[in-house]
Amino acid sequence: MTKPVKIGVAVALLLLSLLLPYLFSSMLIRHFIVLIAINIVLVMGLDIVVGHLGLISLGHAGFMGIGAYACAISVMNHDAPFLLGLLLAVLCAGLAGFIVGYPSINLRGHYFVIVTFISGIIFNLFFTNLISITKGPMGMPGIPPPSIGFGDRFSIVVDSKVSYYYLVWVFIVIVGFVKIRFNHSKIGRAMSAIREDEDLARSIGVRVHFYKVLGFVFSTAIAGLSGGLYAHYFRFIGPDSFTLFQSFNAFVMNLVGGMGTVAGPIIGPALLTLIDEVFQLFKPEYARILFGVFLILIILYMPKGIAGLVKERMGGRTWSQKKAVS
Amino acid sequence: MLAQVFLNALFLSSIYCLMALGLTIILGVMDIADFAQAGLYMLGAYVAFFVCQVLGAGFLVAVLIAMIATGVVGVVNNTLVYQPVLKRGANTLIAALGILLIIQNLALLIFGPDYQTYHLAFGEGKIELFGGTITVYKTMIIVVTALLAPAVWLFLSKTKIGKAIRAVSQDKEGASLVGISGDKVSIFTFCLGTMFSGLSGAFLSPIYAFDAFFGSQFIVKSLTIVIFGGLGSLRGAVVGALIIGIGEDMIAGYWSTEYSSLLTFVLLILILFVRPQGIFGRRPA
């Protein structure tokens, strides 16, 4: 595709996404759409680690939870405005990402994944056991809907599903734009170099550890953002909202959608959230068994995910193919 | 108090040790982080429960059947999933997660969401040791582990099969050059490793209430122990299990049970800063 066509398609998709909640009048479907949107933010963040750095993180639900608790606590207990709470969520999750990532990100083989996996579980233990702060397994009910603006008089309260969708939409567009520009920036190119060959990247002077930690912190910070959005949408958070299974889920979504692409983290959550939520209505176990089967089949037969497959079919070349040609 | 805490800790360490041995054998030889063993702990517990309670057989028979069942599932996982994934050069860890999802949710479908508990007819008696008491059952587990850990070491270092396994773990191509079949070794390793997970699950079942997600809390501990001790190191698994088991019980006994799991995290971060390859680990080439 040429550049003008690409921009045209992008604008058309953006407009369509703006109209999306009005295409369905059912509350349930609108609820799914908001849920998908929040998951898209999470998976876009995760994709920086998985797609751009070529690592795996299985603890992102933990970072999401840190963001959710940070945002909910600062808004409920300390009367912070919503956007400040969201900022705190991003900072706290980013800080946690730094603490976990700094010592462990250069570990090779299975080490790093195991570390993220364990830290996700440990964060969940914190949520359950720091009862004085998080209210433990009871969870935190009654989180107010976000109000954006100054004071009571000049602020918008985002309390309907449609308006919440637009709130999340703004963040998706921001994160998505950053991701599109990523490949054209110094940071993005450094990360691609690290993913393709770490030793080679180091030998030509790329600060490997710095960029890896940067990517991981950025990714966890976005997970924190999605956590803040999650908390104020559901208005209830508990340790059960941020379990290992949610981390798996995010990862499967990323894998199914396609790693390292912009479309992948949108397709994956849209498809799998829908499957998961529809099965929740009767028997969630089947959906999870299906996820497990998906996971194995995709790494065997479709490692680039749906977005990668579409790209190949449409004649566009993926990064590694470009490398092979040149 | 100290003796009591120590005795409990010894029991906990034994269970952790069995779990970590199963993981570390597979990790060391096949380079597969077999997360799916979380499902096998659960499977071992359920099989032991059914053989004991529903069929009314003795506990030792139940443990043996649990080991065989998990061994079979482990070998099936290996041939159906891990080997094709390895051949395509894909990530085995993701495959392991897929298997775990499938096993846990199948169990949830079959056994339902309720916790199971049962009591054994034997092992209720108590032994007095250094001022603390411990049940006969827990003592038995400690003794079995204390015998099994050196037995595995002897097996790997002295027997022909053990030597073949170690040869494959050191150099797969070199081993195949001298006529060791990588496929056979992989099947055998998986059988051995997953039997340990079945054993530990079965041992835990009369003491802990278990459900379909029973293994998840333990896999975290055993993975930490394996990292702490060094991937693939048997000594590391034993020492790591002792440190984490005793440390956890000390914290639970003297400070707070809520933070006992925190030790796992602190130790993990600490070891990664100081010695990322683990206490007994080889420095990665």
Interface residues (C-beta under 8 A of the other chain):
Chain A: I56 L58 I99 V100 P103 S104 L107 R108 G109 H110 Y111 V113 I114 V115 F117 I118 S119 I121 I122 L125 N129 L244 F248 F251 L255 K283 E285 Y286 R288 I289 F291 G292 V293 F294 L295 I296 I299 L300 P303
Chain B: L27 D31 A33 F35 V81 P84 V85 R88 A90 N91 L93 I94 A95 L97 G98 I99 L100 L101 I102 Q104 N105 L106 L108 L109 S216 Q217 V220 L223 T224 I227 L231 E258 Y259 S261 L262 T264 F265 L268 I269 L272 F273 P276 P284
